[in-house]
């Protein structure tokens, strides 16, 4: 029997966000006859840990501190010292486990293992699932990846461009689109899944759904501002937000968002907090809006909404145009309240004429963003790296 490829997957959070959900799908679906997955998490407190445990995946706990933005130089020094300590700890762990391949779910995750992998000469793959907004950040990340990574997997062409712009090596970055489990979503779309998801007082309204962590990047304030424009404020529309401020740095944004709504004395907005199973909310919504104000790599919430045949409106940033074609399978707008409001009012008035978009939306995911396609391409990349 051929020896399995012992593969370490690293995630610095056990919270089940979009990036972690795609990691979970990959680990569950990867061929266990070829790969032996071991997952390193910082704690046992999140849903990612629970889901992995339920699927009998081997989990190791290693504390991984977050780098907080600060003007205190000593805190940065202390953070990097802790990074070195963790790398030393993982050096001995990788050696003991005789690891063949290390997979980091993001660039930030890779900082805890890059030195250990380099010294042990273990093949290292780093996923890029976010786009930096400053040139100096892009430059530093590109150079670090070029020196430490065997291969970089970008989840969109826009993400690849973010790395390749400053890298001398061009062939070490490869794009693999993340995909959805079509069988799972087909089950969720059954009649049994359609229940009274929203509060009864929302049933007679046009319901807009926004899903994502409450943060400046995700643009919830932009959506609120659009809904308060003259053309929309008197329409029979309600907005439901699924998500919460996950990180401490986002608490101020959440407070500002709530204060802005209170100052405008409106009852258009409802906050349902984090929901572990957002599918039923997607199915029962009239319009899904995803409106980040800065580049977003490849939002999985858009893919889920398209697969369920929902009308999607998103801002024209990052990798989003790689998913949505204007007027074909959804709508795009610029990240400003006026343009967002114009698209909302158009969809509101023409919602019954958009069935062709729903069909195109489903086909887009089935043909291009299918989990089976992702797994097949991913396994080929992993095996090619090991065989080199």
N, C-alpha and C positions, 0 to 999 in steps of 0.2 A: 504494500500500500504506500502511495506517495506521501511524503511528509507534508503536513499542513503548514501553511504560511502563518506564523504566529504574528498577529497584527494588533498593535496598540492604538486605540482611538482615544484622543484627549479632548475633553470639554471642560472649560474653567467654570461652568455653571451647571447645576442640576435642574435649573428652571427650564420648563418645556416651552421655549419660544419658537419662532419660525425656523431659525438655524438649527436648533437642537432637535426639532421635529424631523427635519430632513436627515439629520445624522441618525436618529433612531430608526427611520425607515431603511436607511442603508445597512445598518448593523443587523437588523432583523432579516432583511432579504438576501444579504450576501451569502454566497455558497459556502456552507459550513463544511463541506467535504474538501474544499480547497483552503479556506481561511479559518483560523482560530481566533476570533475576536476577543480582546480584553479591553474594557473601557475604564479609563481613569477619570474620576469625578472628584470635586472638592468636598462633598458631603453627601449625606443620605436624605436631605430635606426636600428634594424636589420631585416633580412628577417624572422627570427623565429617569431618575434612579428607580422609581417604582416600576415604570414600564420595562426597563431593561431587566430588572429582577424577575418580573412576571414572564419574561421571555427567556429566562435561564441563561442570561449573558453574564459572563464573569466580570465582576466590578472590583476595582481597587480604589480606595479613598486616599487622596493626597491633597492636603490643603493648598489652595492657590490664591494668593492675595490679589486684589484688584489695584491697578494704578489709578489713583485719584488726581484730577487736575488741581494743582496747588502752586503757590508761589514760594513754598518752603523747600529749598534745595535739599535740605537734610532728609526730608521725607522721600524724595526721589532716590537719594543715595541708599537709604534704608530699604526701599523697595527693590532696587537692583541687587543689593546684598542678599535679600530673601530669594530673588530669582536664582542666584548662583547656588544657594543652599539647596533649593528644590532640584536644580539641575544635577547637583552631586548626588542627591538622594535617588533621583530617577536613573542616574548612571548605573548605580548598583542594582536597582530594580530591573532595568532592561537587561543587564548582564546575567542576572539570576534567572530571569524568565526566558533567556535566549531568544530575544525578540528579533524578527526579520524585517518588520516594516512598522513605521510610526506614522499615524494619520492625525493631523491637527485640524480641528473643525474651523479654525479661524487663525489669522495672523497673531492675534493676542494670545490665543491658546498655545501657539508654538513657542513663545518666549520661555515657557517652563521646561522645554525639552531640547531646544536646538543645540546647546553646548554638549549635552549628554549624547545626543545622536551623532554629533560631529566627531567626538572623541572615539566613539565605538564604531564609527563608520557604518551606521545603520541607515538604510534608505528612509528618507524623510519626505512626506507629502504634506503640503500646507494648502488648505482651501482658502480662497478669497471670496468672502460673502458681503463685503462692504466696500464702499468707495470713499476715499479720503477727500476732504474739501480744501486742503492746503498743499501747495507744491512741495514744501519741505518734508511734509509727512509722506507724500507719494514717493519722493526721492529716497528717503531713508528706508522705507519699507521695501522698495525695489532692490536696493543694495543688500539688505539683510537677507531677503529671499534668494537673491542670486548667489550669495555666499553659502547659505546653509541648506537650502531646499534641493532635493533631488528633482522634484517635480512640483509645480504649482498648478492646482486645478481651480480655474475661475468659473463662477456659476453664470456668467454672462459675458458677451463680447465687450461690453462697457467696462467690466471689472478687469478683463484681460488687458484692455487698453490702458487702464490705470497703472498696471504693473509694467507693461512693455515699453511705456513712454520713456522710462529712465534706465531700463535694463539693457546691457550689451548682448546678453544671450536672449534670443527670441524664441527658441524652440523648447524652453523649459516651462512655458505656460501653455496650458491646454484648457479649452472650454468644454465643460460637460454640464448641460442644463439639468437642473434638478427636476424631478417628476413626481407625479401623484400615483397612489395605488388605486387603479381604476376599479378593481373588484370591491375594495372597501367602500369607495364612494358610491358605487352602484347600490350597495346594500343600504347606505344611509339615505339614498334618494327614494326609498320605498315609501308607500303610503303610511306605514306604521310609524315612520320617523317624523311625519308632519303632525305636530301637536300644537297646543297653545303656547308657543314659545314666548311671545311678547305679552305684556300686560293687556288686559281687556280694553282699556281705554285707548290703545293704539291700533286696534283692529280696523277702524274706519279711516285711517290716515295712510297717506303714501309714506312708506317707511324706508328711510335711508340708513344703511348700516356701515359703520366704520370700525375696523378691527386693527388693533395694534397697541403696543405699549404707549402710554401717555408720555410723549417726549417731543421736544422741539422739532426733531427730524421728521416725525410722522405727520405733522401739520394739522392736528385737530383744531387749533386756533384758526387756521386758514378756512376750514370748513364752517366753523361757527361764524366767522366774519362774512362768508358768502351767504349763509342762510339769513343773516340780518340785513342784507341789502334790500332796497325798496321792492325789487321785482319778486322777492321770495318771502319776505317776512309775513305776508298775509295769506300765503298759500297753505293748503291743508297738508302740511308735511311735518313729520317728526324725524329726529335723528337719534339713533341709538349708538352709543360708543361701547365697544367691548375692549377691555384692557385697563391696565392700571400703571401707576408709576413704579417700575420694578427697581430702579436704582435710586439712591439717595439724591443724586444730582438732578433727578427729574421731579422731585417733590415740589420745588418752587414753581416749575412749569405747570404742574397740576393745580396748584393753588391759584396761580394767575389765571388759568383757564376758567376755573369755577368762579372767581371774582368777576371776570369779564362777563360771564353769563348772568350773574346776579345783578350787576350794574345795569344791564340792558333789560332786566325784568321780563324775561321770556321763559316760556314753558315748552319750548321746542326740543329740548335736549334731555336725553336720559342716559345715565351712566350705569351700566350693568357690571362693571368690574371685569376681572379676568375670568374667562370661561374656558374650562379644559376641553370642551367639545363645541366649538363654534359652528359646526356644520349646520345644526338645526336652525340657527339664527340666519345663516346665509340663505338656506332654502326658503325661509319664510319672509325674507326681505324683498322689497321692490327694486331697490337700487343699491349696489355696493360701491362705495367711494373710498379710494385709497389715494391720499393726496400729500405725500411727502414733499417738503419744500427744498430738500437737498437730494443728491443722487442716492437712489435705492437700487441695490444690485439686481435682485430678481425676487420680488415679493410673492411668497407662496400663497398669501390670501387671495391674490388676483387669480392665480391658477385654480384654486379651489372654487372660487365664484364662477369662473368660466366653465369649469367642468359641470357644475350644477345648472348651467344654462342661464346664468343671471346676467343682467345688464351691469356692466362695470364702467365706471368713470375714474380715470386716474390722471395724475399730473405727468407731464411729458419730461421726466427726468430719469437719469441712470439707465438701468436695463429695462425699464417698463416698456419703451417702444419696441423691444425685441419680443414682447408678448402680445401687446395690443396694437392692432392696425386700425387707425381712425375710421369709423364708419363701417368696418368689416366685422370685427368681433367685439367691439367696445368703443369707448370714446376717450380722447386725450384732451387735456387742457393745460394752459400755462399755470404756474404756481402763484396765481394772484386771485383775490376774492371775486373780482369782476368777471374774469373769464370762467372761473369755476361756477359762478352763479348762472351765467348764460347757458352753460352746458346742462346744468341741473334743470333749469326751466324748460329747455328743449326736450329733455328726456321725460320730464313730468307731463308735458302736453302730448307727447307722441308715444308713450309707453306701449300702447296696444298695437303699434305699427312696426315693432322692432323684433318680431319673431325670427327674422332671417339672421339677426345678430346672435341670437341664442344658439341656433344651429351651428353657426361658424365658430362660436366660442367653444362648444363641446369638441368640435373637430380639431381645433387648435391644440387643445391639451392632449387629446388622444393620439395625435400624429407627431407632436413635437415635445411634449412635456410629460411623457409616460414614464413611470417609475421603472418598468421593465427595461426600457431603453437605457435609462440612466445606469441601472445596475450592470447591464451587459457591458457598456462602455467603461464603467469604473473598474470592473474586474479585469478587463483587458489591459487597462493602464497599470493597475497594480501588479499583474503578472509580468508584464513587459519590463517593469522596473526591477523586479526581483531577478528576472532571467538575464538582465544585462551583465 
